[in-house]
Amino acid sequence: MSTLKTDDLINSLASQAGTANGPSPRKLHSALAGSALAGLITAVMIILVLVGPRIDLIAMNTAPATFFKVITMLAAGIAAFKTLRELAIAGGNAPSWLIFVPILVIIAVRIITDQSGSSWLGAAPLAAPICVATIIVASLPALGLVMYFLRKGATVHPGKTGAFAGMLAGALAAMAYAIACRNDAGLFLLIWYPIAVGIVTALGAAIGRRMLAW
């Protein structure tokens, strides 16, 4: 009788658990997409209540900065979601790290073309702490929703899966925060947005190790 390797055995058992006691991979992926959309909508609502929209959001001199913030975090969210949907099921292979390269390219373009003259610390003394704190708070509903559906899957990498759930939630909240952010410097986008998303990613990893283990 052939002997299965440990990883193969784990993947086999997890796959059976995911189909027998939970949703199929297709249904799970649809649920994750729905929870991400709901999380984004919730994040927008939270940010509108806590901070309010930027008054000059569509002005010619500020629209490019807002566009780069949105498109950067959208790219991060897409990369995180594509990775997460693979890790959520047993035997799924995470995409190559090259999937995150477009994020760095977009930020680099923003820094090179930045003519705002704004400081990397923001336009106000507490701009950076407010940015980070608001993104973290706005990400929590999305993180909770995504984690809820991930529990119905059968990931064999709970910590890593939780981390990408946090990255997705953080990117969604950061994308929503762009409608309120009054700091246009390219370096502000390079430094503080990733810090906020990184904190949520670490939070997701910590939660995932406990919540998604089976």
DAQUI-V257857 format. One record per pair of residues at least 12 apart in sequence whose C-alpha atoms are under 10 Angstrom apart, sorted by the first residue. I is the first residue (numbers start at 1). J is the second residue. D is the distance in Angstrom with one decimal. If there is no record, write none. Layout:
I/J/D + I/J/D
//
This chain:
7/91/9.2 + 7/156/9.2 + 8/90/9.9 + 8/91/8.4 + 10/90/8.3 + 10/91/9.0 + 10/156/7.5 + 11/89/9.0 + 11/90/5.2 + 11/91/5.5 + 11/92/9.1 + 11/154/8.8 + 11/155/8.8 + 11/156/7.2 + 12/90/7.6 + 12/91/8.0 + 13/90/8.5 + 13/154/9.0 + 13/156/10.0 + 14/89/7.9 + 14/90/5.5 + 14/91/8.4 + 14/153/8.6 + 14/154/5.3 + 14/155/7.2 + 14/156/7.2 + 14/214/9.0 + 15/89/7.1 + 15/90/5.1 + 15/91/7.4 + 15/92/9.9 + 15/153/8.9 + 15/154/6.7 + 15/155/8.9 + 15/156/9.7 + 16/90/8.8 + 16/154/8.8 + 17/89/9.9 + 17/90/9.1 + 17/152/9.4 + 17/153/8.1 + 17/154/6.6 + 17/214/10.0 + 18/88/9.6 + 18/89/7.2 + 18/90/7.7 + 18/151/9.9 + 18/152/7.3 + 18/153/5.4 + 18/154/5.2 + 18/155/8.7 + 19/89/9.7 + 19/152/9.8 + 19/153/8.5 + 19/154/8.9 + 21/152/8.1 + 21/153/9.0 + 21/154/9.7 + 22/149/9.8 + 22/151/9.0 + 22/152/5.4 + 22/153/6.4 + 22/154/8.5 + 23/149/9.4 + 23/152/6.8 + 23/153/7.1 + 23/154/9.9 + 24/89/9.1 + 24/152/9.5 + 24/153/8.3 + 25/85/8.6 + 25/86/9.2 + 25/88/8.3 + 25/89/6.6 + 25/90/9.3 + 25/153/7.8 + 25/154/9.6 + 26/85/9.6 + 28/85/8.2 + 28/88/8.2 + 28/89/8.6 + 28/149/7.1 + 28/150/7.8 + 28/152/7.7 + 28/153/7.0 + 29/81/9.5 + 29/82/9.7 + 29/84/9.2 + 29/85/6.0 + 29/86/8.9 + 29/88/8.4 + 29/89/9.3 + 29/149/9.2 + 29/150/9.5 + 29/153/9.6 + 30/85/9.5 + 31/145/9.4 + 31/146/8.4 + 31/148/9.9 + 31/149/6.7 + 31/150/9.1 + 32/81/8.4 + 32/84/8.9 + 32/85/7.6 + 32/88/9.4 + 32/145/8.2 + 32/146/6.0 + 32/147/9.0 + 32/148/9.3 + 32/149/6.6 + 32/150/7.7 + 32/165/9.7 + 33/81/8.1 + 33/85/9.1 + 33/146/8.8 + 34/145/9.3 + 34/146/9.1 + 35/141/9.3 + 35/142/6.7 + 35/143/8.9 + 35/144/9.1 + 35/145/5.6 + 35/146/5.8 + 35/147/9.4 + 35/148/9.2 + 35/149/8.1 + 35/169/9.8 + 36/77/9.2 + 36/81/8.6 + 36/141/9.6 + 36/142/6.2 + 36/143/8.6 + 36/145/7.8 + 36/146/6.9 + 36/165/9.6 + 36/168/7.8 + 36/169/7.4 + 36/172/7.7 + 37/142/8.4 + 37/172/8.7 + 38/141/8.6 + 38/142/7.1 + 38/145/8.3 + 38/146/9.8 + 39/138/8.6 + 39/139/7.4 + 39/140/8.4 + 39/141/5.9 + 39/142/3.9 + 39/143/7.7 + 39/144/8.8 + 39/145/7.2 + 39/146/8.5 + 39/168/9.7 + 39/169/7.3 + 39/172/7.3 + 39/173/8.0 + 40/138/8.8 + 40/139/8.3 + 40/141/8.9 + 40/142/7.0 + 40/168/10.0 + 40/169/8.1 + 40/170/9.8 + 40/171/9.3 + 40/172/5.5 + 40/173/6.5 + 40/174/9.5 + 40/175/8.3 + 40/176/6.9 + 41/141/9.9 + 41/142/9.2 + 41/172/9.1 + 41/173/9.2 + 41/176/8.3 + 42/138/7.5 + 42/139/8.7 + 42/140/9.5 + 42/141/7.0 + 42/142/7.7 + 42/172/9.8 + 42/173/8.8 + 42/176/9.2 + 43/134/9.6 + 43/135/8.4 + 43/136/9.9 + 43/137/8.5 + 43/138/4.7 + 43/139/6.3 + 43/140/8.5 + 43/141/7.5 + 43/142/7.7 + 43/169/9.2 + 43/170/9.8 + 43/172/7.4 + 43/173/5.4 + 43/174/8.7 + 43/175/9.0 + 43/176/6.2 + 43/177/8.0 + 44/138/7.8 + 44/139/9.9 + 44/172/9.1 + 44/173/7.5 + 44/174/9.6 + 44/175/8.8 + 44/176/5.1 + 44/177/7.2 + 44/178/9.6 + 44/179/8.4 + 44/180/9.4 + 45/138/8.6 + 45/176/8.8 + 46/134/8.8 + 46/135/9.7 + 46/137/8.3 + 46/138/5.9 + 46/139/9.4 + 46/141/9.7 + 46/173/9.4 + 46/176/9.2 + 46/177/9.4 + 47/134/7.2 + 47/135/8.3 + 47/137/9.0 + 47/138/6.7 + 47/173/8.5 + 47/174/9.9 + 47/176/7.3 + 47/177/6.3 + 47/178/9.5 + 47/179/8.6 + 47/180/7.3 + 47/181/9.9 + 48/176/9.1 + 48/177/8.7 + 48/179/8.6 + 48/180/7.5 + 50/134/7.9 + 50/137/9.9 + 50/138/9.4 + 50/180/9.7 + 51/130/9.3 + 51/131/9.8 + 51/134/8.3 + 51/177/8.8 + 51/179/9.7 + 51/180/6.6 + 51/181/8.7 + 52/177/9.5 + 52/179/8.4 + 52/180/6.0 + 52/181/9.3 + 53/177/8.8 + 53/178/8.9 + 53/179/5.6 + 53/180/4.4 + 53/181/8.0 + 53/182/9.3 + 54/66/9.8 + 54/177/9.8 + 54/178/8.6 + 54/179/6.0 + 54/180/4.5 + 54/181/6.6 + 54/182/6.5 + 55/179/9.3 + 55/180/8.3 + 55/182/9.1 + 56/179/9.8 + 56/180/9.7 + 56/182/8.9 + 57/178/9.2 + 57/179/6.8 + 57/180/7.9 + 57/181/9.1 + 57/182/8.8 + 58/179/9.7 + 61/115/9.6 + 61/116/8.4 + 61/184/9.8 + 62/116/8.6 + 62/182/8.8 + 62/183/9.5 + 62/184/7.3 + 63/179/10.0 + 63/184/9.5 + 64/110/8.9 + 64/113/9.9 + 64/114/9.3 + 64/184/8.9 + 65/110/7.8 + 65/113/9.9 + 65/114/8.2 + 65/115/9.8 + 65/116/8.6 + 65/178/8.9 + 65/181/9.6 + 65/182/9.4 + 65/183/8.5 + 65/184/5.5 + 65/185/7.8 + 65/186/7.9 + 65/189/9.2 + 66/175/9.4 + 66/177/9.7 + 66/178/5.9 + 66/179/7.0 + 66/180/9.0 + 66/181/7.9 + 66/182/8.9 + 66/183/9.2 + 66/184/7.5 + 67/110/9.8 + 67/175/9.8 + 67/178/8.3 + 67/179/9.4 + 68/106/7.2 + 68/107/7.5 + 68/109/8.9 + 68/110/6.6 + 68/175/9.8 + 68/178/9.0 + 68/184/9.5 + 68/186/8.9 + 68/189/8.7 + 69/106/9.2 + 69/107/8.5 + 69/110/9.0 + 69/174/8.1 + 69/175/6.7 + 69/176/9.4 + 69/177/8.9 + 69/178/5.9 + 69/179/9.1 + 69/181/9.1 + 69/184/8.9 + 69/186/9.1 + 69/188/10.0 + 69/189/6.8 + 69/190/9.6 + 69/193/8.7 + 70/171/9.4 + 70/172/9.3 + 70/174/7.9 + 70/175/4.9 + 70/176/7.6 + 70/177/8.6 + 70/178/6.1 + 70/179/8.4 + 71/103/8.6 + 71/106/7.9 + 71/107/9.5 + 71/175/7.8 + 71/178/9.8 + 72/102/8.3 + 72/103/5.6 + 72/104/8.3 + 72/105/9.1 + 72/106/6.2 + 72/107/6.8 + 72/110/9.6 + 72/171/8.8 + 72/174/9.4 + 72/175/8.0 + 72/189/8.9 + 72/190/9.8 + 72/193/9.7 + 73/103/7.8 + 73/106/9.8 + 73/107/10.0 + 73/168/9.3 + 73/170/8.7 + 73/171/5.1 + 73/172/6.9 + 73/173/8.7 + 73/174/6.4 + 73/175/5.2 + 73/176/9.0 + 73/177/10.0 + 73/178/9.1 + 73/189/9.8 + 73/193/8.5 + 73/194/9.2 + 73/197/9.4 + 74/103/8.9 + 74/168/9.4 + 74/171/6.9 + 74/172/7.2 + 74/174/8.9 + 74/175/6.5 + 74/176/9.7 + 75/99/9.1 + 75/100/7.8 + 75/101/9.5 + 75/102/7.0 + 75/103/5.9 + 75/104/9.7 + 75/106/8.9 + 75/171/8.6 + 75/175/9.8 + 76/99/9.1 + 76/100/6.9 + 76/101/9.6 + 76/102/8.5 + 76/103/6.2 + 76/104/9.6 + 76/167/7.9 + 76/168/7.4 + 76/170/9.2 + 76/171/6.1 + 76/172/8.6 + 76/174/9.9 + 76/175/9.5 + 76/194/9.8 + 76/197/9.6 + 77/100/9.9 + 77/103/9.9 + 77/164/9.4 + 77/165/9.7 + 77/167/7.2 + 77/168/4.9 + 77/169/7.8 + 77/170/8.2 + 77/171/5.2 + 77/172/6.3 + 77/173/9.7 + 77/174/9.6 + 77/175/8.7 + 78/99/9.1 + 78/100/9.3 + 78/168/7.8 + 78/171/8.9 + 78/172/9.5 + 79/95/8.7 + 79/97/9.1 + 79/98/9.5 + 79/99/6.0 + 79/100/6.2 + 79/101/9.5 + 79/102/9.3 + 79/103/9.0 + 79/164/9.3 + 79/167/9.3 + 79/168/8.3 + 79/171/9.9 + 80/94/9.9 + 80/95/9.8 + 80/99/9.0 + 80/100/8.5 + 80/161/9.8 + 80/163/9.3 + 80/164/5.6 + 80/165/7.4 + 80/166/8.8 + 80/167/6.2 + 80/168/5.3 + 80/169/9.1 + 80/170/10.0 + 80/171/8.5 + 81/164/7.5 + 81/165/7.8 + 81/167/8.7 + 81/168/6.2 + 81/169/9.5 + 82/94/8.0 + 82/95/7.4 + 82/99/8.9 + 82/164/9.5 + 82/168/9.7 + 83/95/5.9 + 83/96/8.8 + 83/97/9.4 + 83/99/8.9 + 83/160/10.0 + 83/161/8.5 + 83/164/7.2 + 83/165/9.3 + 83/168/9.7 + 84/146/9.8 + 84/150/9.2 + 84/155/9.8 + 84/160/8.9 + 84/161/6.2 + 84/162/8.6 + 84/163/9.0 + 84/164/5.8 + 84/165/6.6 + 84/166/10.0 + 84/167/9.5 + 84/168/8.4 + 85/150/9.3 + 85/153/10.0 + 85/155/9.9 + 85/161/9.0 + 85/164/9.6 + 85/165/9.6 + 86/155/8.9 + 86/161/9.1 + 87/150/9.5 + 87/153/9.4 + 87/154/8.8 + 87/155/6.0 + 87/156/7.7 + 87/157/7.0 + 87/158/8.7 + 87/160/8.1 + 87/161/5.9 + 87/162/9.5 + 87/164/8.9 + 88/149/9.3 + 88/150/6.2 + 88/151/8.8 + 88/152/9.0 + 88/153/5.8 + 88/154/6.3 + 88/155/4.8 + 88/156/8.2 + 88/157/8.4 + 88/158/8.7 + 88/160/9.9 + 88/161/6.7 + 88/162/9.4 + 88/165/9.7 + 88/212/9.6 + 89/150/8.8 + 89/152/9.5 + 89/153/5.8 + 89/154/5.2 + 89/155/5.1 + 89/156/7.8 + 89/157/9.5 + 89/161/9.9 + 90/153/8.1 + 90/154/5.6 + 90/155/5.3 + 90/156/6.1 + 90/157/8.9 + 91/154/9.4 + 91/155/8.3 + 91/156/8.1 + 92/155/8.5 + 92/156/9.3 + 94/161/10.0 + 104/190/8.9 + 107/186/7.2 + 107/187/8.6 + 107/189/7.4 + 107/190/6.5 + 108/186/8.3 + 108/187/9.5 + 108/190/8.5 + 109/186/8.8 + 110/184/9.8 + 110/185/8.6 + 110/186/5.6 + 110/187/8.7 + 110/189/8.7 + 110/190/9.1 + 111/185/7.7 + 111/186/4.5 + 111/187/6.5 + 111/188/9.4 + 111/189/8.8 + 111/190/8.2 + 112/186/8.1 + 113/186/8.4 + 114/184/8.2 + 114/185/6.6 + 114/186/5.9 + 114/187/9.0 + 115/184/9.2 + 115/185/8.1 + 115/186/8.9 + 116/183/9.2 + 116/184/6.4 + 116/185/6.1 + 116/186/8.4 + 117/184/8.5 + 117/185/6.9 + 117/186/9.5 + 118/183/7.2 + 118/184/6.4 + 118/185/5.0 + 118/186/8.4 + 118/187/9.0 + 118/188/8.7 + 119/183/8.2 + 119/184/8.4 + 119/185/6.1 + 119/186/9.0 + 119/187/7.9 + 119/188/7.4 + 120/183/8.3 + 120/184/8.7 + 120/185/5.9 + 120/186/7.4 + 120/187/5.1 + 120/188/4.5 + 120/189/8.1 + 120/190/8.8 + 120/191/7.8 + 120/192/8.6 + 121/183/8.6 + 121/185/8.7 + 121/187/8.5 + 121/188/6.5 + 121/191/9.2 + 121/192/8.7 + 122/181/9.6 + 122/182/8.0 + 122/183/5.3 + 122/184/7.9 + 122/185/7.5 + 122/187/9.4 + 122/188/6.7 + 122/189/9.9 + 122/192/9.6 + 123/182/7.2 + 123/183/5.9 + 123/184/8.5 + 123/185/9.2 + 124/182/9.2 + 124/183/8.7 + 127/181/8.9 + 127/182/8.5 + 127/183/7.7 + 127/188/9.7 + 127/192/9.7 + 128/183/9.0 + 128/188/8.1 + 128/191/9.3 + 128/192/6.5 + 128/193/9.0 + 128/195/10.0 + 128/196/9.7 + 129/192/8.6 + 129/196/9.4 + 130/181/9.7 + 131/174/8.7 + 131/177/7.9 + 131/178/9.7 + 131/180/9.5 + 131/181/7.5 + 131/182/9.7 + 131/183/9.3 + 131/188/9.9 + 131/192/7.3 + 131/193/7.6 + 131/195/9.9 + 131/196/7.8 + 132/174/8.9 + 132/177/9.9 + 132/192/6.6 + 132/193/7.0 + 132/194/9.1 + 132/195/7.2 + 132/196/4.7 + 132/197/8.3 + 132/199/8.8 + 132/200/10.0 + 133/196/7.4 + 133/199/9.9 + 134/173/8.4 + 134/174/8.7 + 134/177/7.7 + 134/196/8.8 + 135/169/9.4 + 135/170/6.7 + 135/171/8.6 + 135/172/8.8 + 135/173/5.3 + 135/174/5.5 + 135/175/8.9 + 135/176/8.4 + 135/177/6.6 + 135/178/9.8 + 135/193/8.3 + 135/195/10.0 + 135/196/6.3 + 135/197/7.7 + 135/199/9.8 + 135/200/8.8 + 136/166/9.9 + 136/169/8.9 + 136/170/6.8 + 136/171/9.9 + 136/173/7.4 + 136/174/8.5 + 136/196/6.3 + 136/197/7.5 + 136/198/9.7 + 136/199/7.6 + 136/200/6.3 + 136/201/10.0 + 136/203/9.8 + 137/170/9.4 + 137/173/8.4 + 137/200/9.4 + 138/169/8.6 + 138/170/8.2 + 138/172/8.7 + 138/173/5.5 + 138/174/8.3 + 138/176/8.5 + 138/177/8.4 + 139/166/8.2 + 139/167/9.4 + 139/168/8.8 + 139/169/5.1 + 139/170/5.3 + 139/171/8.1 + 139/172/7.0 + 139/173/5.0 + 139/174/8.1 + 139/176/9.6 + 139/196/9.7 + 139/197/8.9 + 139/200/7.5 + 140/166/8.9 + 140/169/7.2 + 140/170/8.3 + 140/173/8.7 + 140/200/8.4 + 140/203/9.9 + 140/204/9.8 + 141/169/8.2 + 141/173/9.6 + 142/165/8.8 + 142/166/8.7 + 142/168/8.3 + 142/169/5.2 + 142/170/8.4 + 142/172/8.0 + 142/173/8.3 + 143/162/9.0 + 143/164/10.0 + 143/165/6.4 + 143/166/6.0 + 143/167/8.9 + 143/168/7.9 + 143/169/5.2 + 143/170/8.1 + 143/172/9.8 + 143/173/10.0 + 143/200/8.5 + 143/201/9.6 + 143/203/9.3 + 143/204/7.3 + 143/207/9.8 + 144/165/9.2 + 144/166/9.4 + 144/169/8.9 + 144/204/9.4 + 144/207/9.9 + 145/165/9.7 + 145/169/9.3 + 146/162/9.2 + 146/165/6.5 + 146/166/8.8 + 146/168/8.9 + 146/169/8.1 + 147/161/9.3 + 147/162/7.4 + 147/165/7.1 + 147/166/9.0 + 147/204/8.5 + 147/207/8.6 + 147/208/7.6 + 147/211/7.9 + 147/212/8.0 + 148/211/9.1 + 148/212/9.3 + 150/162/8.6 + 150/165/8.8 + 150/208/9.1 + 150/211/9.2 + 150/212/7.1 + 151/208/9.2 + 151/211/7.2 + 151/212/5.6 + 151/213/8.6 + 151/214/9.1 + 152/212/8.9 + 153/212/8.7 + 154/212/8.1 + 154/213/8.7 + 154/214/7.9 + 155/212/7.3 + 155/213/7.9 + 155/214/8.5 + 156/212/8.7 + 156/213/7.8 + 156/214/8.3 + 157/208/8.8 + 157/209/8.3 + 157/212/8.4 + 157/213/8.0 + 158/204/9.8 + 158/205/7.7 + 158/206/9.2 + 158/207/8.8 + 158/208/5.1 + 158/209/5.0 + 158/210/7.7 + 158/211/7.8 + 158/212/5.1 + 158/213/5.5 + 158/214/8.6 + 159/202/9.4 + 159/204/7.9 + 159/205/4.7 + 159/206/6.7 + 159/207/7.7 + 159/208/5.0 + 159/209/4.4 + 159/210/8.1 + 159/211/9.2 + 159/212/7.8 + 159/213/8.3 + 160/201/9.5 + 160/202/9.8 + 160/204/8.7 + 160/205/6.1 + 160/206/9.4 + 160/208/7.6 + 160/209/8.1 + 161/201/10.0 + 161/204/8.2 + 161/205/7.1 + 161/207/9.9 + 161/208/6.7 + 161/209/8.6 + 161/212/8.2 + 162/200/10.0 + 162/201/7.6 + 162/202/8.5 + 162/203/8.1 + 162/204/4.6 + 162/205/4.4 + 162/206/7.2 + 162/207/6.5 + 162/208/4.1 + 162/209/7.0 + 162/210/9.4 + 162/211/8.6 + 162/212/7.6 + 163/198/9.1 + 163/199/9.8 + 163/200/8.0 + 163/201/4.7 + 163/202/6.0 + 163/203/7.3 + 163/204/4.7 + 163/205/4.0 + 163/206/7.7 + 163/207/8.5 + 163/208/7.1 + 163/209/9.2 + 164/200/9.4 + 164/201/6.4 + 164/202/9.2 + 164/204/7.3 + 164/205/7.6 + 164/208/9.5 + 165/200/8.8 + 165/201/7.1 + 165/202/9.9 + 165/203/9.5 + 165/204/6.1 + 165/205/8.0 + 165/207/9.9 + 165/208/8.5 + 166/197/7.6 + 166/198/8.2 + 166/199/8.3 + 166/200/5.0 + 166/201/4.0 + 166/202/7.0 + 166/203/6.6 + 166/204/4.3 + 166/205/7.1 + 166/206/9.6 + 166/207/9.2 + 166/208/9.2 + 167/194/9.6 + 167/196/9.6 + 167/197/5.9 + 167/198/6.9 + 167/199/8.7 + 167/200/6.4 + 167/201/4.6 + 167/202/8.4 + 167/203/9.4 + 167/204/7.7 + 167/205/9.4 + 168/197/8.4 + 168/200/8.9 + 168/201/8.1 + 168/204/9.6 + 169/197/8.0 + 169/200/7.4 + 169/201/8.2 + 169/204/8.9 + 170/193/9.0 + 170/194/8.9 + 170/195/9.8 + 170/196/7.0 + 170/197/4.5 + 170/198/7.7 + 170/199/8.3 + 170/200/5.6 + 170/201/7.1 + 170/204/9.6 + 171/193/8.5 + 171/194/8.7 + 171/196/8.9 + 171/197/6.1 + 171/198/9.4 + 171/200/9.1 + 171/201/9.5 + 172/197/9.2 + 173/193/9.9 + 173/196/9.4 + 173/197/8.5 + 173/200/10.0 + 174/193/6.7 + 174/194/9.0 + 174/196/7.9 + 174/197/7.4 + 175/193/9.4 + 177/193/9.6 + 178/193/9.8
//
